[in-house]
Amino acid sequence: MTSVADKPATGSVPAAPAQRTPREVIIAISGLVVAMFVAVISGTVVSTSMPLIIADLGGDQTAYTWVITASLLAMAVSTPIWGKLADLVNRKALLMTAIGLFVVGTAIAGFAQDTTTLIAVRVIQGLGAGGLMSLVMILIAVIISPRERGKYMGFVGGIMAVATIGGPLLGGVITDAWGWRANFFLPVPLAIIALIVISRTLHLPPMPKRAVKIDYLGIVLLSVGVSLLLIWVSLGGSQFEWDSMTSFVTIGISAAAIIGFIITEFFVPEPIVPMTLFKNRTFTLSVVASVSIGVAMFATSVFLAQYFQLARGATPTESGLMTIPMIVGQMGASILIGALISKFGKWKRFMLVGSLLVVAGSYLMTTLSYDTDYFWVSVYMVVLGAGLGMVMQNLTLVVQNDTPASQLGAASSNVNFFRTIAGTIGVTIMGSLLATQVTTHITSGLKGYTPTSPDDVEALKGLAGGGIPHVSELPDGIRVIIENAYGNGIADVFWIAVPLAVLSVIAIAFLPNKALSTKTSAEQLKEELEQVAIDLAEAEIGAPVTSSIQLVEADAAAERSTTTTSSRGAGDTPSAGGDR
């Protein structure tokens, strides 16, 4: 008799993962922490100098938006692809590949001579970042159970706080001392360290053998549909009119590609975005909440640097210092709430409070002006940062907790995908609105303004070109007008985030309050495959089988019985009654 475990339907059942001690868990995730640190530090060291980068490369507000958007777009499109691959092939190799792409794009960006080149290499950087942001969370779920994950994520959050808080400060210092290009080269040695640490410390349980079928058609349709949608949102109204033929063709092709992608996902064997996931209430509501949170998250990271440098005349270093309250609020809340979730096993009340803080923080950002007292700006940032820290990563946690382990990669990455694509589109729309608002405010402020010096005339000519100005170099009279224009413009764009934040509160309120599991995804996957094997056996023999282990034990018992009978027949002297 053959045990059921020998004949699973979808692949061999992996061996049960050995229970790890806390020290072993820390060692196992150390490489993941370094990889995430590389991704975070690469973004934060550049963020404070982005206005200076665009100004030096001769870009305008559209170029500023696209330098940010190009990376976000590539990250968004690639995230579900990385996640699906994580369900199919070697996850460790995937992570190392993502780090390689990220480093190549980051290093080449340091040599860019114009915004077009910078935008192009930011796409490569975004592809790598999509893998890092998706795979790190998936691999942590493989190693740590949802119930225990909070306290370990507190450890991860502490390391990320160093990168996030130190990054802008370090980026500002490097920019002021050696120029902004040096910021792009900083992550390269760190990435090499990450690769070495991962190769030596990250040991994952073996994956079940299964046929690898890549949804190439879905990849193409998704990339075309999302990319053209973003191009339409970003350039519409500036590079072409909304009601022009270019606009109609762009959005038409985008819509056709997205519809084609959705249809394709119903029929391919291994869809990038399994449509069955949307039958799961937790997944669907988490996606809705992630869309809202993504806009607030990306908007603050992009527009706060502009606010401090263009509306308050801060240097890159000063801008980095000024964003510390936002980072402290976000990371502090993430670490504290992660520890509390692990301790009590409750998550919903914390996420509800966090979503309400996001609403409050987004609204407070709409009250900004160029002369708002920095104390109050700090309060606004702490409130919004704390809300994001309480909600953002925990949305992924609750999805992982309520999703079959066989779909862990797809489910985790798609929550990040929808959050990223929403944030990308949101930032693009907000960037376009900011450009319009700034132009309106500048035109209104300069109406009737009479230049009184050659410097005034030169500054007005520079502003007429549409480029982002070096605010610190402007004459005082014009400088106040520009700072006021950017202060009011950035406040205006945050009105887009407010109703979306309210939507996140509603979605989180209706999330099923499911208890956190105490099993890792590797353990859950083993159970799932075992159950598949049991179901197959029941279908084959026409009788219920409660456990594959029972079948193995039955085989062993039968073998022992046969051995005993054979040995007795060969040499034992049974009792008379036994013979009869």
C-alpha positions in Angstrom: 0.0 0.0 0.0 1.3 3.5 -1.0 1.0 6.3 1.4 -1.0 9.3 0.3 1.9 11.6 1.0 3.7 10.1 -1.9 1.1 11.2 -4.4 0.1 14.9 -3.9 -1.8 16.6 -6.6 0.2 19.8 -6.8 3.7 18.7 -5.8 5.6 16.8 -3.1 4.9 17.7 0.5 7.9 19.6 1.9 9.4 18.4 5.2 8.1 20.1 8.3 10.3 23.2 9.1 12.2 22.9 12.3 11.1 25.3 15.0 13.5 28.2 15.2 14.7 29.9 18.4 14.4 33.7 18.7 18.2 33.9 18.1 17.9 31.8 14.9 15.0 34.0 13.7 17.1 37.1 14.2 19.9 35.6 12.2 17.6 34.4 9.5 16.0 37.8 8.9 19.3 39.8 9.3 19.9 39.6 5.6 16.4 40.7 4.8 16.8 43.7 7.2 20.0 44.7 5.4 18.3 44.4 2.0 15.4 46.6 3.1 17.8 49.0 4.7 19.5 49.4 1.3 16.1 50.1 -0.4 15.1 52.7 2.2 18.4 54.5 2.5 18.7 54.7 -1.3 15.4 56.6 -1.4 15.8 58.8 1.7 19.3 60.1 0.9 18.0 61.4 -2.4 14.6 62.7 -1.3 15.9 65.9 0.3 18.1 66.8 -2.7 15.5 66.1 -5.4 14.5 69.8 -6.0 18.2 70.5 -6.4 18.7 67.6 -8.7 15.9 68.7 -11.0 17.1 72.3 -11.0 20.7 71.3 -11.9 19.5 69.0 -14.7 17.3 71.7 -16.1 14.0 70.0 -15.4 10.6 71.4 -14.6 7.7 70.3 -12.3 6.6 67.6 -14.8 10.2 66.2 -14.8 10.2 66.3 -11.0 7.0 64.3 -10.9 8.3 61.8 -13.5 11.6 61.2 -11.7 9.5 60.1 -8.8 6.8 58.4 -10.8 9.1 56.4 -13.1 10.5 54.5 -10.1 7.1 54.1 -8.5 5.6 52.9 -11.8 8.3 50.2 -12.3 7.9 49.2 -8.7 4.1 48.9 -9.0 4.1 46.9 -12.2 6.8 44.5 -11.1 5.5 44.0 -7.5 2.8 41.4 -8.4 5.2 39.7 -10.9 7.9 39.3 -8.2 5.2 38.0 -5.8 3.8 35.4 -8.2 7.4 34.2 -9.0 7.9 33.8 -5.2 5.1 31.2 -5.2 6.8 29.3 -8.1 10.6 29.5 -7.9 13.6 29.9 -5.5 12.8 32.9 -3.3 16.3 33.5 -2.2 17.6 33.7 -5.8 14.8 36.1 -6.6 15.7 38.4 -3.7 19.3 38.5 -4.7 18.3 39.3 -8.3 16.2 42.2 -7.1 19.0 43.6 -5.1 21.3 43.4 -8.2 18.8 45.3 -10.4 18.3 47.9 -7.7 22.0 48.6 -7.3 22.6 48.8 -11.1 19.8 51.4 -11.5 20.9 53.4 -8.5 24.6 53.5 -9.5 23.8 54.5 -13.1 21.5 57.3 -11.8 24.6 59.0 -10.3 26.0 59.6 -13.7 22.8 61.1 -15.3 23.3 64.3 -17.3 19.7 65.1 -17.9 16.3 64.3 -16.6 15.5 61.9 -19.4 18.4 59.6 -18.5 17.6 59.9 -14.8 14.0 58.9 -15.4 15.1 55.9 -17.5 17.5 54.5 -14.9 14.9 55.1 -12.2 12.8 52.5 -14.0 15.6 49.9 -13.4 15.8 51.0 -9.8 12.1 50.7 -9.4 12.1 47.1 -10.8 14.6 46.1 -8.1 12.7 48.0 -5.4 9.5 46.2 -6.4 11.2 42.9 -5.7 12.7 44.1 -2.4 9.5 45.5 -1.0 7.5 42.4 -2.1 9.9 39.6 -1.3 11.2 40.8 2.1 7.7 40.7 3.6 6.9 37.3 1.9 10.1 35.8 3.3 9.5 37.1 6.8 6.1 35.4 6.6 7.8 32.1 5.7 9.9 32.3 8.8 7.7 33.9 11.4 4.0 33.3 12.3 1.5 36.2 12.2 1.1 36.2 16.0 4.9 36.5 16.6 5.7 38.7 13.6 4.8 42.0 15.4 7.7 41.9 17.8 10.2 40.9 15.2 8.8 43.6 12.9 9.6 46.0 15.8 13.2 45.0 15.5 13.0 45.5 11.7 11.2 48.8 12.3 14.1 50.0 14.5 16.6 49.3 11.8 14.4 51.0 9.2 14.1 54.0 11.5 17.8 54.5 11.4 17.7 54.4 7.6 14.7 56.6 7.3 15.7 59.2 9.9 19.4 59.2 9.1 18.9 59.0 5.3 17.6 62.6 4.8 20.2 64.0 7.2 23.0 62.1 5.5 21.7 63.0 2.1 21.6 66.6 2.9 25.2 66.6 4.3 26.5 64.7 1.3 24.7 67.0 -1.1 26.1 70.1 0.6 29.6 68.7 0.8 30.1 66.6 -2.4 27.0 67.2 -4.5 23.8 65.2 -5.0 25.5 62.5 -7.3 27.3 61.0 -4.3 23.9 60.1 -2.8 23.3 57.6 -5.6 26.6 55.8 -5.0 26.2 55.4 -1.2 24.0 52.2 -1.3 26.4 50.2 -3.6 28.7 48.9 -0.8 25.7 48.3 1.5 24.0 46.2 -1.2 27.2 44.1 -1.5 27.0 43.5 2.2 23.3 42.6 1.9 24.1 40.0 -0.8 26.8 38.4 1.4 24.6 38.3 4.5 21.7 36.8 2.6 23.8 34.1 1.0 25.2 33.1 4.4 22.3 33.5 6.8 19.0 33.1 5.0 18.0 29.4 5.0 14.5 28.7 3.8 12.5 25.5 3.9 12.4 23.7 0.5 9.5 24.6 -1.7 7.2 21.9 -3.1 8.0 20.8 -6.7 5.5 22.2 -9.2 5.4 23.1 -12.8 6.5 26.7 -13.4 4.2 28.5 -15.9 4.8 32.2 -16.3 1.9 34.4 -17.4 3.8 36.3 -20.1 0.7 37.7 -21.7 -0.5 39.0 -18.4 2.8 40.7 -17.8 2.7 42.5 -21.1 -1.0 43.5 -20.8 -0.5 44.7 -17.2 2.6 46.7 -18.1 1.0 48.4 -21.1 -2.3 49.1 -19.3 -0.8 50.6 -16.2 2.0 52.5 -17.9 -0.3 54.2 -20.4 -2.8 55.0 -17.7 -0.1 56.8 -15.7 1.2 58.6 -18.8 -2.4 59.8 -19.5 -2.9 61.0 -16.0 0.5 62.7 -15.8 0.7 64.5 -19.2 -3.0 65.1 -19.9 -3.8 68.8 -19.8 -0.2 69.9 -20.2 1.5 67.9 -23.1 -1.9 67.2 -24.8 -5.5 68.3 -24.2 -7.8 66.0 -22.3 -10.2 65.9 -25.2 -7.5 65.4 -27.9 -7.1 62.4 -30.2 -3.8 61.6 -28.3 -5.7 61.5 -25.1 -8.4 59.3 -26.5 -5.9 56.8 -28.0 -3.8 56.6 -24.9 -6.6 56.0 -22.5 -8.3 53.7 -25.0 -5.3 51.4 -25.4 -4.8 51.5 -21.6 -8.4 50.5 -20.9 -8.3 47.7 -23.5 -5.0 46.3 -22.1 -6.3 46.4 -18.5 -9.6 44.6 -19.5 -7.6 42.1 -21.5 -5.4 41.5 -18.5 -8.4 40.9 -16.2 -9.9 38.4 -18.7 -6.5 36.6 -19.2 -6.2 36.1 -15.4 -9.4 34.0 -15.4 -7.9 31.5 -17.8 -4.2 31.1 -17.4 -2.9 28.4 -15.0 -0.8 30.7 -12.9 -2.3 34.2 -13.0 -0.2 37.1 -11.7 -3.3 38.5 -9.9 -5.5 35.5 -9.1 -9.1 36.8 -9.3 -10.1 34.2 -6.7 -8.3 36.4 -4.1 -11.1 39.0 -4.4 -13.6 36.5 -3.0 -11.7 36.9 0.2 -13.2 39.7 2.1 -10.0 40.4 4.1 -8.0 40.8 0.9 -10.5 43.0 -0.9 -11.0 45.4 2.0 -7.3 45.5 2.6 -6.8 46.5 -1.0 -9.3 49.3 -0.7 -7.6 50.5 2.5 -4.1 50.2 0.9 -5.2 52.4 -2.0 -6.1 55.2 0.4 -3.1 54.8 2.5 -0.8 54.6 -0.5 -1.8 58.1 -1.7 -1.1 59.7 1.8 2.1 57.8 2.2 3.6 58.7 -1.2 2.3 62.3 -1.1 4.0 63.1 2.2 7.3 61.5 1.1 7.3 63.5 -2.2 5.8 66.8 -1.3 7.3 67.5 2.1 10.7 67.9 0.6 9.3 70.4 -1.8 7.4 72.2 1.0 10.5 72.7 3.2 12.9 73.7 0.3 10.5 75.6 -1.9 8.0 77.1 0.5 10.4 77.6 3.5 13.7 78.1 1.7 15.5 75.3 3.6 18.7 73.7 2.3 18.7 69.9 1.7 20.3 69.3 5.1 17.7 71.5 6.9 14.9 69.8 5.0 16.1 66.4 6.2 16.2 67.7 9.8 12.7 69.2 9.4 11.2 65.8 8.4 12.3 64.0 11.5 8.9 64.4 13.3 7.2 62.6 10.5 9.7 59.7 10.6 9.7 59.5 14.3 5.9 59.3 14.4 5.7 56.7 11.7 8.5 54.4 13.0 7.7 54.9 16.6 4.1 53.9 16.1 5.1 50.9 13.9 7.5 49.5 16.5 5.1 50.1 19.4 2.0 48.8 17.8 3.9 45.8 16.3 5.0 44.8 19.8 1.4 45.3 21.3 -0.1 43.2 18.5 2.3 40.3 19.3 1.6 40.6 23.0 -2.2 40.7 22.9 -3.0 39.1 19.6 -5.3 42.0 18.7 -4.9 44.2 15.7 -8.2 45.8 14.6 -8.5 48.4 17.3 -5.0 49.7 16.6 -5.6 49.9 12.8 -8.8 51.8 13.3 -7.1 54.3 15.5 -4.3 54.6 13.0 -6.7 55.2 10.1 -8.4 58.0 12.0 -5.0 59.6 12.6 -4.3 59.4 8.8 -7.6 61.3 8.2 -6.6 63.9 10.9 -3.1 64.2 9.6 -4.1 64.6 6.0 -6.6 67.3 6.9 -4.0 69.2 9.0 -1.6 69.2 6.0 -4.3 71.2 4.0 -3.8 74.1 6.5 -0.1 74.5 5.7 1.3 77.8 4.4 4.8 79.1 3.9 4.9 80.8 7.3 3.1 78.2 9.4 4.9 77.9 12.7 7.3 74.9 12.5 6.0 73.6 15.9 2.6 73.0 14.4 4.0 71.6 11.2 5.9 69.1 13.4 2.6 68.2 15.2 0.9 67.6 11.9 3.7 65.3 10.7 3.7 63.3 13.9 0.0 62.7 13.7 0.1 61.6 10.0 3.3 59.6 10.5 1.8 57.7 13.5 -1.3 56.9 11.6 0.6 55.5 8.6 2.9 53.5 10.9 -0.1 51.9 12.7 -1.8 50.8 9.4 0.6 50.4 6.5 2.5 47.1 7.3 -0.4 45.7 9.4 -2.6 45.6 6.2 -0.1 43.1 4.8 -0.1 41.2 8.0 -3.8 40.6 8.1 -3.9 39.6 4.5 -1.1 37.0 5.1 -3.0 35.8 8.1 -6.1 35.1 6.1 -4.7 33.7 2.8 -3.8 30.2 1.9 0.0 29.7 2.1 0.1 28.5 -1.5 -1.0 32.0 -2.5 1.1 33.9 0.0 3.3 35.6 -2.6 0.5 36.7 -4.9 -1.7 38.0 -2.0 1.1 39.9 -0.2 2.5 41.4 -3.4 -0.9 42.5 -4.7 -1.7 44.4 -1.6 1.6 46.3 -2.1 0.8 46.5 -5.9 -2.5 48.3 -5.4 -1.0 50.5 -2.8 1.9 51.5 -5.0 -0.1 52.0 -8.1 -2.6 54.2 -6.2 0.2 56.1 -4.7 1.8 56.6 -8.1 -1.3 57.8 -9.7 -2.2 59.9 -6.7 1.3 61.6 -6.7 1.0 62.1 -10.5 -2.4 63.8 -10.2 -1.3 65.8 -7.1 1.9 66.8 -9.0 -0.1 68.0 -12.0 -2.5 69.9 -9.6 0.5 71.4 -7.8 2.0 72.7 -11.0 -1.3 74.3 -11.9 -1.8 75.8 -8.5 1.8 77.1 -8.2 1.4 78.8 -11.6 -1.9 80.4 -10.6 -0.5 81.6 -7.3 2.7 83.0 -8.9 0.8 84.7 -11.6 -1.5 86.3 -9.0 1.4 87.2 -6.7 3.4 88.9 -9.5 0.5 90.8 -10.9 1.5 94.4 -10.6 5.0 93.5 -9.3 7.6 96.0 -10.7 11.2 94.8 -10.8 13.6 97.2 -9.2 17.0 95.7 -10.0 18.7 93.5 -12.7 18.5 90.6 -10.3 14.7 91.0 -10.2 14.6 91.0 -14.0 16.9 87.9 -14.3 14.8 86.0 -11.7 11.6 86.8 -13.5 13.1 85.5 -16.8 14.0 82.3 -15.0 10.5 81.9 -13.6 9.0 82.5 -17.1 10.8 79.3 -18.3 8.8 77.1 -16.0 11.7 75.5 -14.2 11.9 74.8 -10.5 13.8 77.8 -9.0 16.7 77.9 -6.5 14.6 79.7 -3.9 17.6 80.7 -1.8 19.0 82.6 -4.7 15.9 84.7 -5.5 15.6 88.4 -4.5 13.7 88.8 -1.3 10.5 90.3 -2.9 10.2 87.6 -5.4 11.2 84.9 -3.0 8.3 85.5 -0.7 5.9 85.3 -3.6 7.4 81.9 -4.7 7.4 80.5 -1.2 3.8 81.5 -0.7 2.8 79.9 -4.0 4.4 76.6 -3.1 3.1 76.6 0.4 -0.5 77.2 -0.6 -0.1 74.8 -3.6 1.1 71.9 -1.5 -1.6 72.5 1.0 -4.2 72.4 -1.8 -3.1 69.0 -3.1 -3.5 67.3 0.2 -7.3 67.8 -0.1 -7.1 64.8 -2.5 -5.8 62.6 0.3 -8.5 63.5 2.8 -11.6 61.7 1.3 -9.4 58.7 0.5 -8.3 58.5 4.1 -11.9 58.4 5.2 -12.4 55.5 2.8 -9.6 53.6 4.5 -11.4 54.0 7.9 -14.5 52.5 6.4 -12.6 49.6 4.8 -10.7 48.8 8.0 -13.9 49.0 10.1 -15.4 46.1 8.0 -12.3 43.9 8.0 -13.0 40.5 9.6 -11.5 40.4 13.0 -9.7 37.1 12.6 -7.3 35.9 15.2 -3.7 35.8 14.3 -2.3 32.4 13.5 0.6 30.9 15.4 1.9 28.9 12.4 4.4 30.1 9.8 3.4 30.0 6.1 5.9 27.1 5.6 4.0 25.1 8.2 0.6 26.1 6.7 1.8 25.1 3.2 2.8 21.7 4.4 -0.6 21.2 5.9 -2.3 22.4 2.7 -0.4 20.0 0.5 -1.0 17.2 2.9 -4.7 17.9 2.8 -4.6 17.9 -1.0 -2.9 14.5 -0.9 -5.6 13.2 1.5 -8.4 14.4 -0.7 -6.8 12.7 -3.7 -6.5 9.4 -1.8 -10.2 9.5 -0.8 -11.1 10.0 -4.4 -9.0 7.1 -5.5 -10.0 4.5 -2.8 -13.6 5.8 -2.3 -13.2 5.9 1.5 -12.6 8.7 3.9 -9.1 9.2 5.1 -8.6 11.4 8.1 -4.8 11.8 7.9 -2.0 10.7 5.6 -0.2 9.7 8.8 -2.9 7.2 9.6 -2.2 5.5 6.2 1.5 5.4 7.0 0.8 3.9 10.4 -1.6 1.3 8.8 1.1 0.3 6.4 3.6 -0.1 9.3 1.1 -2.1 11.3 0.4 -4.4 8.5 4.1 -4.9 7.8 4.7 -5.7 11.5 1.9 -8.2 11.5 3.3 -10.0 8.4 6.8 -10.1 9.9 5.5 -11.5 13.2 3.5 -14.2 11.4 6.5 -15.2 9.3 8.8 -15.4 12.2 6.4 -17.6 14.2 6.0 -19.9 11.3 9.7 -20.3 11.0 10.7 -21.1 14.6 8.1 -20.3 17.3 6.2 -23.0 19.2 2.7 -21.7 19.7 0.2 -23.1 22.3 -2.2 -25.7 21.2 -5.0 -23.3 21.5 -3.1 -20.9 19.3 -2.8 -23.5 16.6 -6.4 -24.3 16.7 
